[in-house]
Amino acid sequence: CKDFVASCIQVGIPYSPDFNTSRANLPFDHRRKLDKLIWFRDISAIIKAHSFQVTYVDDHGERVSSESAYLTEEVLSRPNLLVALHAQVTRILFDPHAEGGPRAIGVEFSKTQEGPRYRAHARKEVILRMTFKWPSAGAIHSPQILLLSGVGDKSHLEDLQVDVIHDLPSVGTHLVDHPVIDLAFKDKNATPKYIKPNSIYEVIKLIGASIFYLINRTGSLSTNVAESVAFVRSDDPKLFPPNEYAEEIHDTTSGEDGPDLELFSTVFGYKVVLYVLLFVKS
C-alpha cells in the first residue's frame, strides 16, 4: 500500500493529510491512523492527494458503523433524543396543503409488516439521506420510501393505488452501479493472506493473529482491507493526456470536481462471488 501511495505521488499527485475533507489539520484523536493512505480528486485540473487517517476502524480495532460513530453514550443521554429500535419507516407524512407545496411533517413506522403503525411528527425537518456513507435508508430504500409516500412517477403510483403527493418521475430511476476490475499482483513480501487460510500453517498463523487481536485490538485482523484508495476523474488531462486518450467520455458525475474512477490497493487478494436474481415482468 505504501508503494501505491508512492506511485501516485510519482505521477504527479500531491500529498495531503486527510481523506474526508480538504482541511488538512483535523483533530487526530478523533481517528485511528493505521497507515498512510491517499485520496485525490481533480478540482479544476488541480489534484489533491491525502494521507488517509482511517475512520472506518475505531480505537478498539473494530469496524465503525453509523451506530457506533454517531450514537455515543454522550449523544444517547441527550434529553431531546429518542432512538426507536427495530423501527422500519413505512412512509413519510406530508401536509399536502402547506404553503409552497407539500411539506414533510413526520414519518410513519412499524416493527413488522403486519404490525401496528406509529407516527412521529417533526417540528422542523424530516431528513432522508440518499448517500450510503451516512445514516440513511440507502440508495435503494430511500427512493422506495419516497414512492410509498406518494412522491414519484404519477402513473406508476396510480397503478399501485398510492395517493400521489408530488409527481416526480425521476424517483427510483437512474441508479448507476459501479463495476470493479481486479488486478492481482504477487507480493514478494509477507501479506496477511492467512486471514483466509489454505494450509495448516496459515491456520496456525490465523489463530496467532486472532489471539494478538483480542489482546491488543491491533494487527492484521484490524485491517481496513483497502488500505489505500484514490478517486480521480477520467477526463483529467494530467493523468490521461488527450493525445493518448482522444475519446471523449460522457460525464456522469455530480459536478466538475466529482470523481468517476476509484482506485484502491488491498493488502491481500480476494474473490467475490456475486449472484444476481432477475425478476422479469411479463
C-alpha positions in Angstrom: 0.0 0.0 0.0 2.9 2.3 0.7 4.2 1.6 -2.8 0.7 2.5 -4.2 0.9 5.9 -2.4 4.5 6.4 -3.7 3.4 5.6 -7.2 0.6 8.1 -7.1 2.9 10.8 -5.9 5.4 9.9 -8.7 2.8 10.5 -11.4 2.3 14.0 -10.0 -0.4 13.7 -7.4 0.3 16.0 -4.4 0.2 14.7 -0.9 -2.2 15.9 1.8 -3.2 14.6 5.3 -6.9 13.8 5.3 -9.3 11.6 3.4 -12.6 13.1 4.4 -12.1 16.8 3.9 -9.9 19.4 2.2 -8.9 20.6 5.7 -5.5 19.1 6.4 -5.3 19.6 10.2 -8.3 18.0 11.9 -8.0 16.7 15.5 -6.1 13.5 15.4 -7.7 11.9 18.5 -11.0 11.5 16.5 -9.4 9.0 14.2 -7.2 5.9 14.3 -4.3 6.1 11.9 -3.5 2.6 10.6 -1.2 3.6 7.7 -0.6 6.5 5.3 -3.1 6.2 2.5 -4.2 8.7 -0.1 -7.3 10.2 -1.6 -7.2 12.5 -4.5 -9.6 14.2 -6.9 -9.4 16.7 -9.6 -10.6 20.3 -8.9 -10.1 22.5 -11.9 -7.1 20.4 -13.1 -5.6 20.5 -9.6 -5.3 17.1 -7.9 -5.2 16.8 -4.2 -3.8 13.7 -2.5 -4.5 12.8 1.1 -2.9 10.6 3.7 -5.9 8.5 4.7 -6.4 8.6 8.5 -8.8 5.7 8.7 -12.3 6.5 10.0 -13.6 3.0 9.2 -11.8 1.3 12.1 -12.1 2.7 15.6 -9.7 2.8 18.6 -10.8 -0.7 19.5 -9.8 -2.2 16.1 -13.5 -2.6 15.2 -15.3 -1.6 12.0 -17.2 1.7 12.5 -20.9 1.6 11.9 -23.4 4.5 11.8 -24.5 3.5 15.3 -21.0 3.4 16.9 -19.9 6.6 15.1 -22.8 8.8 15.9 -24.8 7.3 18.8 -22.2 7.5 21.5 -23.2 7.3 25.2 -23.0 11.1 25.4 -25.3 11.5 22.5 -27.8 8.9 23.7 -28.0 10.7 27.1 -29.4 13.8 25.5 -32.9 14.5 26.8 -34.2 15.6 23.4 -33.2 12.4 21.6 -35.2 9.2 21.4 -33.9 6.2 19.4 -36.5 3.8 18.2 -35.1 0.2 17.8 -36.5 -2.2 15.2 -38.5 0.6 13.6 -39.0 0.3 9.8 -40.2 3.5 8.2 -43.2 2.8 6.0 -43.8 6.3 4.6 -43.2 10.0 5.1 -46.1 12.0 6.3 -46.9 15.1 4.2 -49.0 18.2 4.7 -50.4 18.5 1.1 -51.9 21.9 1.7 -48.7 23.6 3.1 -47.7 27.0 1.6 -45.4 26.5 -1.3 -46.4 22.8 -1.9 -46.5 19.6 0.0 -44.3 19.6 3.2 -42.9 16.7 5.1 -44.2 16.8 8.7 -43.2 13.4 10.0 -42.8 9.7 9.5 -44.8 6.5 9.9 -43.0 3.4 11.1 -43.7 -0.1 12.3 -41.9 -3.1 13.8 -43.3 -5.6 11.4 -45.1 -5.6 8.1 -48.4 -6.5 9.7 -47.8 -4.7 13.0 -49.3 -1.5 14.3 -48.3 1.8 12.7 -46.7 4.5 14.8 -46.2 8.2 13.9 -43.5 10.7 14.8 -44.1 14.3 13.9 -41.4 16.8 13.1 -41.3 20.4 14.3 -38.8 21.4 11.6 -37.5 18.9 9.1 -37.6 15.2 8.1 -34.1 14.1 6.9 -33.9 11.3 4.4 -30.3 10.9 3.4 -29.7 9.4 -0.1 -26.0 8.6 0.3 -24.7 5.3 1.6 -21.9 6.9 3.7 -24.3 8.5 6.2 -27.1 7.1 8.4 -29.9 6.7 5.9 -32.2 4.3 4.1 -29.6 4.0 1.4 -29.6 4.1 -2.3 -32.4 1.5 -2.7 -34.8 2.2 0.3 -34.6 6.0 0.1 -36.5 6.1 -3.2 -38.6 3.2 -2.1 -39.8 5.2 0.9 -40.5 8.3 -1.3 -42.5 6.1 -3.7 -44.5 4.6 -0.8 -45.1 8.2 0.4 -46.6 9.3 -2.9 -43.5 11.0 -4.3 -42.6 9.6 -7.8 -44.0 8.9 -11.2 -47.7 9.7 -11.1 -48.8 6.9 -13.5 -46.7 4.3 -11.6 -48.1 5.4 -8.3 -51.7 5.3 -9.6 -51.1 1.8 -10.9 -50.2 0.7 -7.4 -53.0 2.7 -5.9 -50.7 5.0 -3.9 -52.0 8.5 -3.3 -49.9 11.0 -5.3 -48.3 13.7 -3.2 -45.9 15.0 -5.8 -45.4 13.9 -9.4 -41.6 13.4 -9.7 -40.8 10.8 -12.4 -37.1 10.6 -11.7 -37.6 9.0 -8.3 -36.4 5.4 -8.4 -34.6 5.8 -11.7 -31.0 6.5 -12.8 -29.4 4.1 -10.3 -25.8 3.5 -11.5 -23.8 0.5 -10.4 -20.1 0.6 -10.1 -18.4 -2.3 -11.7 -15.0 -3.4 -10.3 -12.0 -4.6 -12.3 -9.5 -6.6 -10.2 -5.8 -6.7 -10.9 -3.8 -9.2 -8.8 -0.1 -8.9 -8.2 2.1 -11.4 -6.2 3.8 -9.6 -3.4 7.3 -10.8 -2.6 6.9 -9.6 1.0 4.7 -11.1 3.6 0.9 -10.4 3.4 -1.9 -11.4 5.7 -3.5 -13.8 3.2 -3.7 -16.3 6.0 -6.9 -14.5 7.0 -8.5 -16.9 4.6 -6.2 -19.9 5.4 -5.4 -22.5 2.8 -3.0 -24.7 4.8 -2.3 -25.9 8.4 0.5 -23.3 8.6 -1.9 -20.5 7.7 -4.5 -21.8 10.2 -1.8 -21.5 12.9 -0.9 -18.0 11.8 -4.6 -17.0 11.8 -5.0 -18.4 15.4 -2.0 -16.4 16.5 -3.3 -13.2 14.8 -6.7 -13.7 16.4 -5.1 -14.0 19.9 -3.0 -10.9 19.2 -6.1 -9.0 18.1 -8.1 -10.0 21.1 -5.4 -8.8 23.4 -4.1 -5.7 21.6 -7.0 -4.8 19.2 -4.4 -4.2 16.5 -2.6 -6.3 14.0 -3.6 -7.9 10.7 -7.2 -8.5 11.8 -7.8 -4.8 12.4 -7.0 -4.0 8.8 -9.4 -1.9 6.7 -8.5 -4.3 3.8 -8.5 -1.4 1.2 -5.6 0.3 2.9 -5.1 2.9 0.2 -7.6 4.5 -2.1 -7.8 7.1 -4.7 -10.7 8.9 -6.5 -9.9 10.5 -9.9 -11.6 11.9 -13.0 -11.2 10.1 -16.3 -11.0 13.4 -18.1 -8.1 14.7 -16.0 -5.6 15.8 -18.6 -2.7 15.4 -16.2 -3.4 11.7 -15.6 -4.9 10.9 -19.0 -3.3 13.2 -21.7 -5.7 13.9 -24.6 -3.1 12.9 -27.2 -3.1 9.4 -25.7 -6.8 9.2 -24.7 -8.6 11.0 -27.5 -12.0 9.5 -27.0 -14.3 11.9 -25.1 -16.0 10.3 -22.2 -19.6 11.2 -21.2 -19.5 12.9 -17.8 -21.8 11.0 -15.4 -20.5 12.7 -12.2 -22.4 15.1 -9.9 -20.2 18.1 -10.7 -17.0 19.3 -12.3 -15.0 18.2 -9.2 -16.7 14.9 -8.8 -14.6 11.7 -9.4 -15.7 8.9 -11.6 -12.9 6.4 -11.0 -11.9 4.8 -7.8 -8.5 3.1 -7.4 -7.7 1.1 -4.3 -5.0 -1.2 -3.1 -5.6 -4.1 -0.7 -3.1 -6.0 1.4 -4.2 -9.4 0.1 -6.2 -10.7 -2.8 -9.9 -11.6 -2.6 -12.6 -13.0 -4.8 -16.2 -12.0 -4.7 -18.9 -14.4 -6.0 -22.0 -12.4 -7.0 -25.4 -14.0 -7.5 -27.8 -11.8 -9.5 -31.5 -12.6 -9.4 -33.6 -11.1 -12.3 -37.3 -10.6 -11.8 -38.9 -10.0 -15.2 -42.3 -8.6 -15.5 -44.1 -10.4 -18.4 
